[in-house]
């Protein structure tokens, strides 16, 4: 298996496990970048569970996440396995009310598992 | 990093986006001074782009941002450390 295929499997696993996933610099508890911190604070405002993965401490993610998502910068927020955007988009959607709808729709969907950590 | 270097980068970003997106509104601001001293600031400048263009019509925000990022891709990680983006379809642009 190539490094890329291994990384893609890992990412797909993350996205299958949780409805909301953020790939970021640092962790939700200790962000290491202002944009990641901002995105986490937006997600926290919605009160739904999400998982954060630190790209700075995971070489596979650091090297291959952009190839998976087609997005070059961090953070990257996924809802229901789909890239929603980075800090600016998430903030803009939060302010417009669109993010609330996207998140509610995701959690209204029956089926795939929701893990509360 | 000197202000002249970031001003040159700012103009480069502005030029690339103006050429690619034929914007009805485009502002590129250098915000590097706000981030002086943090680790990534050595790698490149912090810029804030507000751009309104017909190219964004009917596209999702992710697609709109990709259109911008694709134009400056070669600069990310070298001359650009961070790019804050606000994209607006031309039909929704309200001056002032």
Backbone of each chain as ProteinMPNN parsed JSONL, in Angstrom:
{"seq_chain_A": "XXXXXXXXXXXXXXXXXXXXXXXXXXXXXXXXXXXXXXXXXXXXXXXXXXXXXXXXXXXXXXXXXXXXXXXXXXXXXXXXXXXXXXXXXXXXXXXXXXXXXXXXXXXXXXXXXXXXX", "coords_chain_A": {"N_chain_A": [[0.843, -1.19, 0.0], [0.585, 2.196, -0.848], [2.036, 5.171, 0.649], [0.248, 7.242, 0.35], [-2.207, 5.954, -0.062], [-2.491, 4.675, 2.364], [-2.732, 6.879, 4.075], [-5.075, 8.008, 3.062], [-6.917, 6.011, 3.726], [-6.838, 6.225, 6.48], [-7.911, 8.804, 6.825], [-10.461, 8.464, 5.707], [-11.463, 6.718, 7.599], [-11.57, 8.388, 9.872], [-13.548, 10.163, 8.997], [-15.736, 8.559, 8.654], [-16.286, 7.85, 11.192], [-17.01, 10.081, 12.756], [-19.414, 12.714, 12.693], [-18.683, 15.374, 12.501], [-15.579, 16.624, 11.69], [-12.465, 18.082, 12.347], [-9.485, 19.016, 10.873], [-6.533, 20.261, 11.994], [-4.117, 22.716, 13.192], [-2.503, 21.839, 15.986], [-4.513, 20.923, 18.858], [-8.082, 20.672, 19.622], [-8.262, 21.452, 22.289], [-5.845, 22.717, 22.692], [-5.055, 24.72, 20.518], [-2.73, 25.512, 17.881], [-2.625, 27.604, 16.213], [-4.046, 30.606, 15.115], [-6.172, 30.589, 13.286], [-7.071, 27.976, 13.313], [-7.889, 27.876, 15.971], [-9.998, 29.687, 15.905], [-11.82, 28.365, 14.188], [-12.394, 26.123, 15.749], [-13.687, 27.374, 17.887], [-15.985, 28.235, 16.664], [-17.153, 25.747, 16.024], [-17.526, 24.748, 18.603], [-19.555, 26.426, 19.446], [-21.778, 25.318, 18.396], [-22.376, 23.103, 19.808], [-22.341, 20.389, 19.211], [-20.884, 17.088, 19.06], [-17.483, 16.774, 18.028], [-14.515, 15.665, 16.311], [-11.099, 16.434, 16.579], [-8.099, 16.563, 14.736], [-4.612, 16.673, 14.865], [-2.591, 18.082, 12.543], [0.019, 18.764, 12.646], [1.329, 16.932, 14.194], [1.134, 14.578, 12.901], [2.44, 12.9, 10.411], [1.47, 11.593, 8.136], [-1.047, 12.743, 7.704], [-0.245, 15.382, 7.385], [1.235, 15.237, 5.025], [-0.563, 14.229, 3.112], [-3.274, 14.991, 3.347], [-4.101, 17.233, 1.897], [-4.106, 16.247, -0.668], [-6.197, 14.524, -0.56], [-8.396, 16.174, 0.034], [-8.237, 18.291, -1.691], [-7.614, 20.767, -0.798], [-5.563, 23.292, 0.375], [-4.814, 24.498, 2.739], [-4.846, 24.883, 6.383], [-7.156, 25.362, 9.108], [-9.198, 22.428, 8.191], [-12.514, 21.725, 7.784], [-14.801, 19.132, 8.037], [-18.072, 17.964, 7.377], [-20.252, 15.342, 7.744], [-18.526, 13.809, 6.157], [-17.886, 15.468, 4.095], [-15.988, 18.117, 2.718], [-16.315, 21.206, 4.189], [-15.064, 23.611, 4.473], [-12.472, 26.063, 5.166], [-11.275, 28.158, 7.847], [-12.341, 30.745, 7.245], [-14.63, 30.258, 5.658], [-16.162, 28.626, 7.314], [-16.621, 30.356, 9.438], [-18.032, 32.386, 8.13], [-20.289, 30.953, 7.282], [-21.285, 30.281, 9.738], [-22.062, 32.763, 10.717], [-24.053, 33.427, 8.9], [-25.946, 31.578, 9.403], [-26.072, 29.314, 7.968], [-24.356, 27.24, 8.596], [-25.404, 26.095, 10.895], [-27.647, 24.862, 9.857], [-26.485, 22.989, 8.104], [-25.13, 21.376, 9.943], [-27.224, 20.503, 11.579], [-28.718, 19.074, 9.708], [-26.89, 17.045, 9.167], [-26.805, 15.677, 11.58], [-29.369, 14.861, 11.754], [-29.604, 12.88, 9.96], [-30.205, 9.498, 9.642], [-28.523, 6.461, 10.641], [-25.209, 6.441, 10.078], [-22.633, 6.272, 12.531], [-22.447, 8.192, 15.532], [-20.094, 9.521, 17.541], [-19.618, 10.31, 20.825], [-17.281, 12.024, 22.569]], "CA_chain_A": [[0.0, 0.0, 0.0], [1.397, 3.416, -0.876], [1.826, 6.093, 1.773], [-0.954, 8.029, 0.101], [-3.37, 5.091, 0.149], [-2.611, 4.481, 3.822], [-3.239, 8.131, 4.647], [-6.478, 8.169, 2.642], [-7.694, 5.077, 4.546], [-6.935, 6.804, 7.82], [-8.835, 9.945, 6.742], [-11.822, 7.92, 5.52], [-11.851, 6.181, 8.906], [-11.97, 9.531, 10.71], [-14.769, 10.794, 8.49], [-16.834, 7.608, 8.85], [-16.517, 7.705, 12.626], [-17.626, 11.268, 13.352], [-20.161, 13.596, 11.788], [-17.906, 16.609, 12.307], [-14.146, 16.416, 11.889], [-11.614, 19.218, 11.988], [-8.038, 18.835, 10.79], [-6.09, 21.575, 12.467], [-2.793, 22.825, 13.811], [-2.744, 21.693, 17.412], [-5.718, 20.166, 19.213], [-9.158, 21.58, 20.033], [-7.969, 21.968, 23.631], [-4.641, 23.553, 22.617], [-4.772, 25.066, 19.115], [-1.425, 26.142, 17.702], [-2.748, 28.572, 15.12], [-5.229, 31.418, 15.372], [-7.274, 30.214, 12.397], [-7.601, 26.722, 13.858], [-8.586, 28.223, 17.208], [-11.248, 30.346, 15.506], [-12.729, 27.339, 13.663], [-12.822, 25.319, 16.898], [-14.649, 28.127, 18.692], [-17.248, 28.183, 15.912], [-17.75, 24.412, 16.209], [-17.981, 24.66, 19.998], [-20.783, 27.198, 19.589], [-22.912, 24.524, 17.927], [-22.691, 22.133, 20.849], [-22.361, 19.011, 18.735], [-19.562, 16.478, 19.205], [-16.601, 16.71, 16.846], [-13.159, 15.206, 16.59], [-10.034, 17.245, 15.996], [-6.834, 15.855, 14.507], [-3.503, 17.618, 14.743], [-1.779, 17.776, 11.355], [1.441, 19.028, 12.932], [1.936, 15.789, 14.858], [0.827, 13.378, 12.129], [3.103, 13.111, 9.124], [0.597, 11.113, 7.045], [-2.041, 13.785, 7.433], [0.463, 16.577, 6.896], [1.689, 15.038, 3.649], [-1.544, 13.733, 2.142], [-4.648, 15.483, 3.492], [-4.429, 18.171, 0.807], [-4.39, 15.458, -1.869], [-7.539, 13.95, -0.363], [-9.449, 17.187, 0.092], [-8.061, 19.33, -2.706], [-7.578, 22.042, -0.061], [-4.146, 23.408, 0.698], [-4.492, 25.171, 4.006], [-5.491, 24.391, 7.601], [-7.871, 24.106, 9.339], [-10.168, 21.924, 7.224], [-13.656, 21.196, 8.523], [-15.65, 18.199, 7.291], [-19.329, 17.554, 7.982], [-20.76, 14.182, 7.012], [-17.53, 13.352, 5.191], [-17.7, 16.426, 3.005], [-15.256, 19.328, 3.092], [-17.152, 22.404, 4.283], [-14.177, 24.73, 4.177], [-11.499, 26.461, 6.171], [-11.697, 29.079, 8.898], [-13.172, 31.852, 6.753], [-15.93, 29.76, 5.197], [-16.9, 28.149, 8.484], [-17.05, 31.552, 10.175], [-19.053, 33.065, 7.322], [-21.499, 30.123, 7.332], [-21.785, 30.395, 11.104], [-22.733, 34.057, 10.843], [-25.242, 33.473, 8.04], [-26.916, 30.573, 9.85], [-26.009, 28.146, 7.075], [-23.629, 26.142, 9.252], [-26.362, 25.46, 11.801], [-28.489, 24.007, 9.028], [-25.664, 21.875, 7.626], [-24.843, 20.493, 11.072], [-28.489, 19.862, 11.975], [-29.033, 18.068, 8.68], [-25.972, 15.916, 9.326], [-27.161, 14.905, 12.768], [-30.715, 14.328, 11.559], [-29.469, 11.705, 9.098], [-30.125, 8.218, 10.355], [-27.456, 5.586, 10.158], [-23.801, 6.412, 10.474], [-22.431, 6.402, 13.971], [-22.012, 9.441, 16.117], [-19.347, 9.203, 18.742], [-19.433, 11.429, 21.749], [-16.036, 11.774, 23.294]], "C_chain_A": [[0.89, 1.257, 0.0], [1.119, 4.261, 0.369], [0.522, 6.861, 1.598], [-2.214, 7.201, 0.385], [-3.597, 4.851, 1.646], [-3.215, 5.722, 4.486], [-4.714, 8.317, 4.302], [-7.379, 7.241, 3.46], [-7.911, 5.639, 5.947], [-7.968, 7.938, 7.828], [-10.272, 9.451, 6.589], [-12.351, 7.34, 6.829], [-12.327, 7.287, 9.841], [-13.352, 10.036, 10.31], [-15.977, 9.875, 8.648], [-17.25, 7.561, 10.317], [-17.294, 8.887, 13.211], [-18.295, 12.148, 12.298], [-19.383, 14.879, 11.487], [-16.444, 16.317, 12.631], [-13.414, 17.696, 11.509], [-10.157, 18.773, 11.988], [-7.415, 20.201, 11.035], [-4.644, 21.548, 12.938], [-2.998, 22.87, 15.32], [-4.01, 20.872, 17.64], [-6.82, 21.145, 19.595], [-8.899, 22.206, 21.405], [-6.786, 22.947, 23.604], [-4.281, 23.833, 21.156], [-3.414, 25.756, 18.994], [-1.443, 27.111, 16.528], [-4.054, 29.318, 15.339], [-6.426, 31.021, 14.521], [-7.913, 28.908, 12.866], [-8.399, 27.003, 15.123], [-9.956, 28.825, 16.897], [-12.274, 29.311, 15.019], [-13.263, 26.466, 14.801], [-13.867, 26.073, 17.709], [-16.0, 28.193, 17.987], [-17.928, 26.829, 16.128], [-18.285, 24.259, 17.627], [-19.325, 25.344, 20.182], [-22.01, 26.38, 19.179], [-23.253, 23.373, 18.862], [-22.819, 20.689, 20.389], [-20.959, 18.42, 18.879], [-18.76, 16.547, 17.898], [-15.241, 16.185, 17.279], [-12.166, 16.109, 15.882], [-8.77, 16.42, 15.854], [-5.739, 16.868, 14.195], [-2.605, 17.237, 13.565], [-0.289, 17.986, 11.608], [2.122, 17.811, 13.56], [1.635, 14.486, 14.124], [1.333, 13.572, 10.695], [2.229, 12.668, 7.944], [-0.427, 12.175, 6.675], [-1.377, 15.007, 6.814], [0.8, 16.431, 5.409], [0.559, 14.796, 2.653], [-2.96, 14.285, 2.275], [-5.027, 16.408, 2.328], [-4.752, 17.423, -0.482], [-5.792, 14.853, -1.774], [-8.615, 15.015, -0.554], [-9.387, 18.194, -1.053], [-7.986, 20.714, -2.088], [-6.199, 22.161, 0.566], [-3.844, 23.856, 2.124], [-5.23, 24.518, 5.175], [-6.07, 25.572, 8.368], [-8.728, 23.686, 8.149], [-11.29, 21.261, 8.026], [-14.505, 20.338, 7.585], [-16.931, 17.945, 8.085], [-19.9, 16.446, 7.108], [-19.802, 13.752, 5.889], [-17.206, 14.331, 4.087], [-16.953, 17.664, 3.503], [-16.192, 20.526, 3.058], [-16.312, 23.64, 3.994], [-13.185, 24.963, 5.292], [-12.114, 27.463, 7.142], [-12.666, 30.15, 8.381], [-14.573, 31.394, 6.371], [-16.774, 29.339, 6.383], [-17.438, 29.333, 9.291], [-18.187, 32.263, 9.441], [-20.379, 32.288, 7.38], [-22.129, 30.15, 8.728], [-22.602, 31.677, 11.242], [-24.024, 34.113, 10.032], [-26.315, 32.483, 8.487], [-26.862, 29.282, 9.036], [-25.342, 26.945, 7.755], [-24.561, 25.368, 10.196], [-27.206, 24.449, 11.034], [-27.709, 22.769, 8.574], [-25.423, 20.864, 8.748], [-26.121, 19.774, 11.519], [-28.887, 18.778, 10.985], [-28.175, 16.824, 8.872], [-26.388, 15.045, 10.505], [-28.577, 14.339, 12.677], [-30.674, 13.044, 10.728], [-29.365, 10.446, 9.942], [-28.908, 7.446, 9.858], [-26.135, 5.839, 10.823], [-23.573, 6.875, 11.915], [-21.974, 7.778, 14.405], [-21.326, 9.122, 17.443], [-19.224, 10.433, 19.605], [-18.218, 11.129, 22.61], [-16.044, 12.487, 24.625]], "O_chain_A": [[1.841, 1.345, 0.777], [0.105, 4.087, 1.045], [-0.211, 7.1, 2.557], [-3.164, 7.69, 0.996], [-4.731, 4.827, 2.126], [-4.092, 5.62, 5.344], [-5.507, 8.734, 5.146], [-8.48, 7.633, 3.848], [-8.997, 5.546, 6.518], [-8.798, 8.019, 8.733], [-11.184, 9.947, 7.251], [-13.539, 7.455, 7.132], [-13.349, 7.151, 10.514], [-14.207, 10.301, 11.155], [-17.108, 10.347, 8.764], [-18.402, 7.273, 10.644], [-18.149, 8.696, 14.076], [-17.806, 12.301, 11.179], [-19.421, 15.399, 10.371], [-16.121, 15.824, 13.711], [-13.704, 18.313, 10.485], [-9.661, 18.225, 12.972], [-7.741, 21.175, 10.356], [-4.035, 20.486, 13.064], [-3.584, 23.809, 15.858], [-4.51, 20.212, 16.73], [-6.545, 22.314, 19.865], [-9.273, 23.353, 21.65], [-6.734, 23.887, 24.396], [-3.33, 23.264, 20.621], [-3.0, 26.492, 19.89], [-0.408, 27.401, 15.928], [-5.061, 28.714, 15.711], [-7.567, 31.103, 14.975], [-9.133, 28.75, 12.823], [-9.47, 26.428, 15.323], [-10.948, 28.504, 17.552], [-13.447, 29.371, 15.389], [-14.442, 26.113, 14.816], [-14.837, 25.473, 18.172], [-17.042, 28.205, 18.642], [-19.131, 26.768, 16.384], [-19.366, 23.707, 17.832], [-20.147, 24.897, 20.982], [-23.136, 26.7, 19.561], [-24.3, 22.742, 18.721], [-23.356, 19.854, 21.117], [-19.966, 19.145, 18.829], [-19.312, 16.396, 16.808], [-14.87, 16.253, 18.451], [-12.368, 16.499, 14.732], [-8.413, 15.662, 16.756], [-5.91, 17.78, 13.387], [-1.943, 16.199, 13.588], [0.557, 17.46, 10.885], [3.341, 17.665, 13.474], [1.857, 13.405, 14.669], [0.744, 14.296, 9.893], [2.247, 13.293, 6.884], [-0.647, 12.47, 5.501], [-1.877, 15.588, 5.85], [0.665, 17.379, 4.635], [0.698, 15.121, 1.474], [-3.779, 14.062, 1.383], [-6.155, 16.36, 1.837], [-5.556, 17.884, -1.292], [-6.48, 14.691, -2.781], [-9.621, 14.781, -1.224], [-10.373, 18.87, -1.347], [-8.255, 21.716, -2.752], [-5.725, 21.229, 1.215], [-2.754, 23.62, 2.645], [-6.128, 23.701, 4.974], [-5.532, 26.676, 8.29], [-8.958, 24.465, 7.224], [-11.051, 20.363, 8.834], [-14.875, 20.764, 6.491], [-16.893, 17.736, 9.297], [-20.017, 16.593, 5.891], [-20.241, 13.378, 4.801], [-16.354, 14.065, 3.239], [-17.25, 18.19, 4.576], [-16.791, 20.827, 2.025], [-16.774, 24.589, 3.36], [-13.072, 24.175, 6.231], [-13.335, 27.586, 7.233], [-13.689, 30.423, 9.009], [-15.568, 32.037, 6.704], [-17.961, 29.655, 6.454], [-18.573, 29.307, 9.767], [-19.171, 32.684, 10.049], [-21.45, 32.881, 7.509], [-23.347, 30.055, 8.874], [-23.693, 31.674, 11.812], [-24.982, 34.774, 10.433], [-27.451, 32.535, 8.017], [-27.516, 28.293, 9.367], [-25.712, 25.794, 7.522], [-24.503, 24.141, 10.275], [-27.446, 23.335, 11.499], [-28.209, 21.647, 8.65], [-25.501, 19.655, 8.535], [-26.097, 18.576, 11.802], [-29.337, 17.7, 11.373], [-28.657, 15.697, 8.757], [-26.328, 13.818, 10.431], [-28.939, 13.441, 13.436], [-31.592, 12.226, 10.785], [-28.533, 10.353, 10.844], [-28.347, 7.74, 8.803], [-25.943, 5.499, 11.99], [-24.26, 7.764, 12.419], [-21.202, 8.439, 13.711], [-21.92, 8.527, 18.341], [-18.77, 11.482, 19.147], [-18.151, 10.104, 23.288], [-15.077, 12.394, 25.381]]}, "seq_chain_B": "XXXXXXXXXXXXXXXXXXXXXXXXXXXXXXXXXXXXXXXXXXXXXXXXXXXXXXXXXXXXXXXXXXXXXXXXXXXXXXXXXXXXXXXXXXXXXXXX", "coords_chain_B": {"N_chain_B": [[10.906, 40.461, 8.588], [10.675, 42.711, 5.97], [8.524, 45.581, 5.405], [8.472, 46.333, 2.762], [8.925, 44.005, 1.32], [6.619, 42.525, 1.866], [4.761, 44.243, 0.788], [5.375, 44.06, -1.908], [4.665, 41.407, -2.311], [1.956, 41.589, -1.765], [1.112, 43.134, -3.925], [1.667, 41.369, -5.953], [-0.134, 39.275, -5.471], [-2.507, 40.668, -5.815], [-2.293, 41.334, -8.523], [-2.291, 38.791, -9.762], [-4.858, 37.854, -9.096], [-6.498, 39.809, -10.17], [-6.046, 39.5, -12.863], [-6.923, 36.877, -13.276], [-9.582, 36.681, -12.384], [-11.117, 38.798, -13.173], [-12.254, 40.869, -11.449], [-15.062, 42.674, -9.987], [-14.683, 43.97, -7.723], [-11.873, 44.287, -5.679], [-9.78, 43.835, -3.0], [-6.69, 43.652, -1.52], [-5.14, 43.137, 1.432], [-2.296, 43.701, 3.44], [-1.614, 42.028, 6.259], [0.47, 41.368, 7.788], [1.869, 42.641, 9.806], [0.297, 42.293, 12.005], [0.86, 39.852, 12.929], [3.434, 39.545, 13.606], [6.312, 37.917, 14.79], [5.148, 35.496, 15.512], [5.557, 31.951, 14.979], [5.1, 31.025, 12.234], [5.262, 33.338, 10.796], [7.682, 33.906, 9.728], [7.801, 32.49, 7.387], [6.355, 33.724, 5.441], [3.995, 36.226, 4.305], [0.984, 37.503, 5.934], [-2.13, 37.793, 4.532], [-5.141, 39.507, 3.603], [-7.897, 38.98, 1.633], [-10.481, 40.42, -0.186], [-12.839, 39.779, -2.522], [-14.89, 40.309, -5.319], [-16.572, 38.761, -7.909], [-17.753, 37.784, -11.168], [-17.076, 35.255, -11.712], [-17.649, 33.685, -9.536], [-20.296, 33.09, -9.468], [-23.051, 31.015, -8.755], [-21.515, 29.073, -7.558], [-20.35, 26.964, -4.864], [-19.16, 27.981, -1.572], [-16.776, 26.668, -1.008], [-15.924, 26.014, -3.592], [-15.63, 28.583, -4.612], [-13.569, 29.623, -3.014], [-11.56, 27.873, -3.737], [-11.095, 28.65, -6.382], [-9.77, 31.049, -6.002], [-7.598, 30.25, -4.386], [-6.305, 28.509, -6.137], [-5.108, 30.235, -7.917], [-3.062, 31.404, -6.51], [-1.569, 29.406, -5.585], [1.15, 28.637, -5.95], [2.462, 30.362, -4.295], [1.83, 29.84, -1.721], [2.987, 28.9, 1.429], [5.488, 29.757, 0.882], [5.777, 32.629, -0.005], [3.319, 33.385, 0.924], [1.995, 33.026, 4.052], [-0.437, 32.924, 5.344], [-3.807, 33.276, 4.281], [-6.544, 35.143, 4.394], [-9.869, 34.937, 3.375], [-12.525, 36.408, 1.572], [-15.087, 35.842, -0.466], [-17.245, 36.983, -3.021], [-20.061, 36.632, -5.034], [-20.456, 38.447, -8.087], [-23.021, 39.453, -8.559], [-24.031, 39.788, -6.072], [-22.558, 41.709, -4.922], [-22.268, 44.655, -3.117], [-21.4, 47.841, -3.354], [-19.714, 50.02, -1.052]], "CA_chain_B": [[10.475, 40.67, 7.204], [10.421, 44.147, 5.798], [7.237, 45.927, 4.837], [8.58, 46.395, 1.301], [8.788, 42.644, 0.797], [5.208, 42.146, 1.908], [4.031, 45.099, -0.155], [5.595, 43.457, -3.23], [3.833, 40.194, -2.34], [0.562, 42.032, -1.827], [0.847, 43.543, -5.308], [1.708, 40.165, -6.79], [-1.417, 38.584, -5.267], [-3.516, 41.515, -6.448], [-2.14, 41.199, -9.974], [-2.716, 37.444, -10.169], [-6.31, 37.712, -8.958], [-7.151, 40.72, -11.111], [-5.927, 38.905, -14.194], [-7.633, 35.599, -13.376], [-10.993, 36.682, -11.98], [-11.779, 39.998, -13.686], [-13.146, 41.218, -10.336], [-15.726, 43.977, -9.917], [-14.131, 44.561, -6.511], [-10.749, 43.499, -5.177], [-8.896, 44.486, -2.029], [-5.722, 42.756, -0.883], [-4.497, 43.854, 2.532], [-1.175, 43.056, 4.121], [-1.846, 42.035, 7.712], [1.633, 40.706, 8.387], [2.279, 43.337, 11.027], [-0.508, 41.818, 13.136], [1.288, 38.496, 13.297], [4.882, 39.555, 13.763], [6.852, 37.216, 15.951], [4.726, 34.092, 15.696], [6.469, 31.063, 14.251], [4.904, 30.953, 10.792], [5.411, 34.638, 10.159], [8.949, 33.934, 8.991], [7.668, 31.8, 6.102], [5.663, 34.531, 4.452], [3.104, 37.232, 4.858], [-0.445, 37.266, 6.191], [-2.889, 38.688, 3.678], [-6.608, 39.396, 3.636], [-8.417, 39.265, 0.305], [-11.921, 40.524, -0.413], [-12.948, 39.819, -3.978], [-16.207, 40.06, -5.912], [-16.348, 38.43, -9.314], [-18.785, 36.971, -11.832], [-16.59, 33.868, -11.747], [-18.13, 32.948, -8.36], [-21.744, 32.874, -9.556], [-23.549, 29.644, -8.776], [-20.553, 28.136, -6.978], [-20.315, 26.879, -3.403], [-18.048, 28.742, -0.989], [-15.546, 25.886, -1.2], [-15.493, 26.192, -4.994], [-15.19, 29.976, -4.778], [-12.254, 29.777, -2.391], [-10.587, 27.124, -4.549], [-10.746, 29.46, -7.547], [-8.768, 32.026, -5.555], [-6.395, 29.544, -3.924], [-5.607, 27.937, -7.285], [-4.305, 31.281, -8.579], [-1.903, 31.812, -5.699], [-1.054, 28.156, -5.03], [2.608, 28.597, -5.96], [3.026, 31.275, -3.291], [1.477, 29.385, -0.368], [4.091, 28.205, 2.096], [6.728, 30.515, 0.664], [5.534, 34.067, 0.168], [2.085, 33.544, 1.699], [1.822, 32.094, 5.175], [-1.869, 32.794, 5.6], [-4.638, 34.061, 3.382], [-7.935, 35.221, 4.817], [-10.586, 35.11, 2.118], [-13.964, 36.686, 1.511], [-15.451, 35.862, -1.884], [-18.621, 37.445, -3.213], [-20.487, 36.642, -6.437], [-20.606, 39.833, -8.534], [-24.429, 39.881, -8.481], [-24.352, 40.099, -4.675], [-21.634, 42.737, -4.437], [-22.86, 45.966, -2.889], [-20.333, 48.792, -3.015], [-19.939, 50.908, 0.083]], "C_chain_B": [[10.109, 42.139, 7.007], [9.044, 44.396, 5.175], [7.282, 45.972, 3.317], [8.389, 45.031, 0.678], [7.318, 42.248, 0.77], [4.353, 43.014, 1.0], [4.186, 44.545, -1.576], [4.738, 42.196, -3.379], [2.364, 40.555, -2.496], [0.197, 42.4, -3.269], [0.81, 42.349, -6.248], [0.383, 39.416, -6.701], [-2.524, 39.347, -5.995], [-3.495, 41.338, -7.964], [-2.647, 39.859, -10.474], [-4.23, 37.318, -10.155], [-7.052, 38.611, -9.945], [-7.169, 40.098, -12.505], [-6.853, 37.684, -14.33], [-9.142, 35.736, -13.216], [-11.782, 37.875, -12.513], [-12.755, 40.559, -12.645], [-13.819, 42.572, -10.503], [-15.266, 44.707, -8.652], [-12.992, 43.671, -6.029], [-9.923, 44.344, -4.209], [-7.992, 43.418, -1.437], [-4.992, 43.565, 0.174], [-3.359, 43.027, 3.114], [-1.394, 43.171, 5.628], [-0.67, 41.427, 8.459], [2.04, 41.339, 9.712], [1.503, 42.858, 12.252], [0.008, 40.496, 13.692], [2.786, 38.419, 13.531], [5.291, 38.741, 14.986], [6.325, 35.809, 16.128], [5.441, 33.239, 14.66], [6.331, 31.143, 12.732], [5.209, 32.247, 10.071], [6.73, 34.749, 9.379], [8.805, 33.378, 7.58], [7.031, 32.673, 5.033], [4.672, 35.437, 5.123], [1.703, 36.714, 5.144], [-1.221, 38.281, 5.35], [-4.381, 38.435, 3.817], [-7.136, 39.858, 2.285], [-9.935, 39.345, 0.353], [-12.113, 40.692, -1.908], [-14.37, 39.476, -4.417], [-16.009, 39.843, -7.4], [-17.509, 37.624, -9.861], [-18.368, 35.509, -11.857], [-17.14, 33.035, -10.592], [-19.617, 32.575, -8.45], [-22.084, 31.382, -9.561], [-22.611, 28.621, -8.174], [-20.667, 28.126, -5.452], [-19.142, 27.691, -2.883], [-16.718, 28.002, -1.159], [-15.019, 26.079, -2.627], [-14.975, 27.617, -5.234], [-13.783, 30.169, -4.208], [-11.177, 29.037, -3.189], [-10.142, 27.93, -5.76], [-9.65, 30.463, -7.185], [-7.465, 31.312, -5.183], [-5.593, 28.989, -5.105], [-4.695, 28.971, -7.954], [-3.037, 31.601, -7.815], [-1.192, 30.586, -5.102], [0.48, 28.154, -4.904], [3.245, 29.452, -4.869], [2.791, 30.792, -1.865], [2.625, 28.573, 0.215], [5.423, 28.886, 1.866], [6.449, 31.993, 0.949], [4.261, 34.358, 0.966], [2.09, 32.53, 2.835], [0.336, 31.871, 5.437], [-2.645, 33.76, 4.717], [-6.063, 34.018, 3.909], [-8.751, 35.627, 3.594], [-12.05, 35.43, 2.327], [-14.287, 36.795, 0.027], [-16.934, 36.194, -2.018], [-18.971, 37.345, -4.701], [-20.815, 38.076, -6.865], [-22.038, 40.334, -8.354], [-24.815, 40.257, -7.047], [-23.435, 41.156, -4.081], [-22.342, 44.081, -4.294], [-21.763, 46.931, -2.464], [-20.724, 49.629, -1.795], [-20.544, 50.169, 1.203]], "O_chain_B": [[9.341, 42.719, 7.775], [8.482, 43.528, 4.507], [6.285, 45.694, 2.65], [7.762, 44.907, -0.374], [6.829, 41.706, -0.221], [3.325, 42.561, 0.497], [3.234, 44.562, -2.357], [4.16, 41.949, -4.438], [1.627, 39.92, -3.249], [-0.867, 42.036, -3.77], [0.037, 42.312, -7.205], [-0.161, 38.976, -7.714], [-3.356, 38.763, -6.689], [-4.539, 41.21, -8.603], [-3.347, 39.789, -11.484], [-4.824, 36.752, -11.073], [-8.092, 38.235, -10.485], [-8.167, 40.161, -13.223], [-7.485, 37.487, -15.368], [-9.901, 34.993, -13.839], [-12.996, 37.947, -12.319], [-13.944, 40.708, -12.926], [-13.246, 43.499, -11.074], [-15.442, 45.92, -8.531], [-13.128, 42.449, -5.977], [-9.436, 45.42, -4.556], [-8.463, 42.406, -0.917], [-4.314, 44.546, -0.132], [-3.463, 41.808, 3.254], [-1.364, 44.264, 6.194], [-0.795, 41.022, 9.615], [2.5, 40.653, 10.625], [1.967, 42.988, 13.385], [-0.366, 40.079, 14.788], [3.341, 37.325, 13.641], [4.704, 38.858, 16.061], [6.952, 34.996, 16.807], [5.869, 33.725, 13.613], [7.324, 31.309, 12.023], [5.396, 32.249, 8.854], [6.866, 35.585, 8.485], [9.57, 33.732, 6.683], [7.158, 32.388, 3.842], [4.519, 35.427, 6.345], [1.295, 35.653, 4.672], [-0.989, 39.486, 5.45], [-4.826, 37.324, 4.103], [-6.863, 40.975, 1.845], [-10.595, 38.444, 0.871], [-11.604, 41.646, -2.497], [-14.967, 38.501, -3.96], [-15.357, 40.642, -8.072], [-18.167, 36.88, -9.134], [-19.209, 34.622, -12.006], [-17.106, 31.806, -10.653], [-20.129, 31.835, -7.609], [-21.473, 30.596, -10.285], [-22.871, 27.421, -8.261], [-21.026, 29.127, -4.832], [-18.239, 28.051, -3.639], [-15.679, 28.611, -1.416], [-13.823, 26.28, -2.837], [-14.006, 27.822, -5.966], [-12.924, 30.792, -4.831], [-10.042, 29.5, -3.306], [-8.969, 27.908, -6.131], [-8.723, 30.694, -7.961], [-6.379, 31.711, -5.604], [-4.362, 28.994, -5.086], [-3.643, 28.625, -8.491], [-2.044, 32.023, -8.407], [-0.331, 30.716, -4.231], [1.03, 27.727, -3.889], [4.424, 29.289, -4.553], [3.439, 31.249, -0.923], [3.159, 27.672, -0.432], [6.389, 28.621, 2.583], [6.827, 32.528, 1.99], [4.126, 35.409, 1.593], [2.178, 31.324, 2.605], [-0.09, 30.751, 5.72], [-2.217, 34.881, 4.445], [-6.713, 32.973, 3.873], [-8.376, 36.546, 2.865], [-12.73, 34.81, 3.145], [-13.828, 37.711, -0.656], [-17.762, 35.742, -1.227], [-18.265, 37.904, -5.54], [-21.392, 38.835, -6.087], [-22.251, 41.504, -8.035], [-25.804, 40.957, -6.83], [-23.516, 41.466, -2.892], [-22.943, 44.578, -5.246], [-21.255, 46.849, -1.346], [-21.899, 49.901, -1.55], [-20.81, 50.75, 2.255]]}, "name": "protein", "num_of_chains": 2, "seq": "XXXXXXXXXXXXXXXXXXXXXXXXXXXXXXXXXXXXXXXXXXXXXXXXXXXXXXXXXXXXXXXXXXXXXXXXXXXXXXXXXXXXXXXXXXXXXXXXXXXXXXXXXXXXXXXXXXXXXXXXXXXXXXXXXXXXXXXXXXXXXXXXXXXXXXXXXXXXXXXXXXXXXXXXXXXXXXXXXXXXXXXXXXXXXXXXXXXXXXXXXXXXXXXXXXXXX"}
